[in-house]
Amino acid sequence: FDVDTTVEIVTPDLQKIGLASSGAITLSRPDKIRVSRRGGFADAELVYDGASLSLLGKNQNAFAKLAATGSIDALIETLRHDFGFSVPAAHLLSSDPYGAMTSNITDAKDLGSGLINGRECDHLAFRTEETDWEIWIAQGEMPLPCRLTITSKLQSQGPQYRIDMSNWQIGNDVPSDDFLLWAPSGA
């Protein structure tokens, strides 16, 4: 699926600034993922092939590769805990998105429906101790997420992370991918 994201930061003088980027995610469970991102503050590609994690910072011509095995769930935990790498909306990539997203909910609301990129979606809002979040899920045959917005309750001014998802391809419709990433010359 394709993604459009906005990460809000709050400056020391309390101005909110949104950094926008676009990209794509290709996932093959249980242990392969490719994430590309362009704009805002990054032009990067991350690839995990079940045996190693590769990251290419295209603007800096920087390449890193490290041995890593396990599922995509394990990779996300490793990125968070071992490297301090924030992975907003990673629950959507989990092998159990429902369980991961609803495990610590303190309040839930069904807000009816709304349109995201022209698609009629169910609009749901949830609260946890640390965040408020909303999700819009397409109605019809393919009830896939169209938007997720996460609002921090722990940071001043409540910055948000928003991801819009589109052009979903599932099963045999997914283009083949070797899940390999090579260092460019001079990286």
Beta strands, then each sheet from edge to edge (+ up, - down):
strand 1: 2-10
strand 2: 16-28
strand 3: 32-39
strand 4: 42-48
strand 5: 52-57
strand 6: 62-67
strand 7: 107-116
strand 8: 119-127
strand 9: 131-138
strand 10: 145-152
strand 11: 160-166
sheet 1: 6+ 5- 4+ 3- 2+ 1- 11+ 10- 9+ 8- 7+
end
